Amino acid sequence: MYDMAVYALHAITGILGNVKRVTGMSGIGLKERSFKDQKIEVEMDDNTHLLMDFGDNIFCLLFSSNSYDGPGHAFSVPFISGSEGGITSGREGIEVWGKNVENWRRVEKPGSEMPFVSGPHLELPERHVYSDIMHIVDCVINDRKPVISAEHARHVIEIIDLGYKASETGQTQELSTTFSIGELIVGL
């Protein structure tokens, strides 16, 4: 959860806002893993499924597991659906389905530009990390607020902690933290 699901949790809470309650199930699915030809006994849950309540009957299922995503599902991408349609980000781009969409489905191709990533930085294997670091540098130099706040991060950590607690106790957990969704910085 702390290594991988944290990305999906930041994404969905950045869209839907604060989680009010969380429940879930969690355990160790793979008892042993290999790393650099070494066998390692797994000590942390690697198969966790959470149900989050955002209030007003808005719910989200999240899983963080040892299973392979496969070609049809990109890493840490939310799928949001409602009575009129759905939206997700797939290998082709942003996929939109709905009653008011011609042929029920369309794909939007967003730009691939990331702030601060140009020239030799385009060759970095995880250039989004460089972009994130430079965003913080830009905030310090230009006295701007980061897009993701410490309060948002604290809220996501509480979701993870209480998700594990809900799994251990079998009881839905109420969150005590909140955050405000910041304004996106466009055109850096």
N, C-alpha and C positions, 0 to 999 in steps of 0.2 A: 504494500500500500504506500509506504513512504517513498519508495523508489520509482514506481511506475504510475499507480493510480492517482498520485498527487497531481499529475498533469490534467487528467480528465476532471478531477474535482475542481481545479482552478478554472477550467474552461466552463463547466456547467454552472458553477456558482457565479462566474463572471457574467453569464447570460441570465440565469434565473434568480440570482441574489442569495439571500441567507437561507440556510437549512434550519428548520425548526426542530425536527426530530430525526433520529436515525435508528435503524435496527439492522440486524444482519446475521450472517453465519460465516465462520472462518475456520480454517484448519490448514494442516500441512498435507498437500496433495502428493508431492514428490519427496520421498524420505531422504533421497540422496541425489546430489548433483555433481557434475564434473566441471572443473575449472583448471586450465593449464595442466591437463593430464593428472589431476589430483581429484580423488573422491572426497566430497565434503558432505557431512551430515547436515540436513536442513534443520535449523532451529527456530525459524520464524515462519509464521503462516504464509503460505504462497497460493492460497485459494480462498479468496474473500469475496463475498457478495453482499452488497449493502442496498437497503431500501431507504431513500431519503424523502422526507416530507418538507416541502417548501411553503406549506400553508395554502389555503384556498383550494384544496384538493389537487395540488400539483405535486406529482411524485416522480422520482427518478430511480431507476435501477442502475447500479454500478457494479462491475466485476473487475477484480484484479486477480488473475489466476495464472497458473503455470501452463495454460493451454495456448496453442498457436493460433494467432488471429486469422491467418489465411488471406488469400488474395482479395476477398470481398470486403474486408473490414480493416480500415487503417488504424494505426496505433493511437489510442487516447482520443478518439473522435466521438463526440456525442451524436446520438440520433434523437431528434426531438420530433414528437408527433402530437397532433391534436385532432379535433373534429373536422378540420378543413384540409389537413394535409400534413406533410412531414418534411424534414430537412436534415441532411447530414453531409459530411465531407467524405468523398470517396476517392478512389484512384483517378477518376476522370475529372474531378473538381467538386464544386458544391452541387449536391443533388437535391432537387426540390420536387416533391410529389404533391398533387392536390387536385381538388375538384375544379378549381379555376385555372389549372395549368393545361395548356394544349397538350393533348395525348397523355395526360396525367403525369408526365415527368419531363423535367428539363435539367440540363447541366450547365452551371455557370462556371466559367474559367477565370478565377481570380488571378491577379498578378502574383508573381512569385518573388517580388522584391521585398526585402527586409530592410528596415532602417539600418544605416551604418555599414551595410554589407555591400562592398564593391571591390573592384580590382582583385588583388590576391586573396582577399577574404572570401571571395566566391568559391574558392577551392577548398575551404575548410570543411572537414567531414561533418561537424556539427555547428554550422555557421549561426544557427539560431542562438547558441550559447554566447557567441561573440556579440551578436546583436543585443542580447539581454544585458550583457556587461556594459556595452557602450551606452545603452539607454540609461543605466544608473550613473555612469560618468557624465552624460549630458544633463541629467537631473541635478547633479551636484554643481557642475560648472555654471549652469543657467538657472539655478534656483527653481527647478520645476518639481512637481510631485510625480513620483513613479506611477505608472499605469496600475501596477499591482501594489497594494499597500501592505504594511506589516499586519494590519488588522485582518485583511483578507487571508493572508498566510496563516495567521493564528486560527481563524475560523476553519480553514481546511484541515489544519492539524487536529483541531478538536473533533471534526467529523471522523477522522481516522481513529483517534483515540477512543471516542465513544462508540464507533463501529465495532472495534475489538471488544469493548466492555459489553456491548449489547450481545455479541456472540457468546461471550463467557457467561453472562447472567441469564440470557434468554429474555431480557427486558428491553423495551424500546427506551432510548435515552434522549433527554431534552438537552439541546445546546444552549449555552449561556452567552456565547460570543456573537457579535454581529460586525458587519462592515458596510461601507458605502461603496457602490460601484463607481469607479473613477471614470474620467473622460478619456477616451482614446486619443492618443497623439497622432495626428495624421500629417504626413509630408515632412518627416524629420530629415 
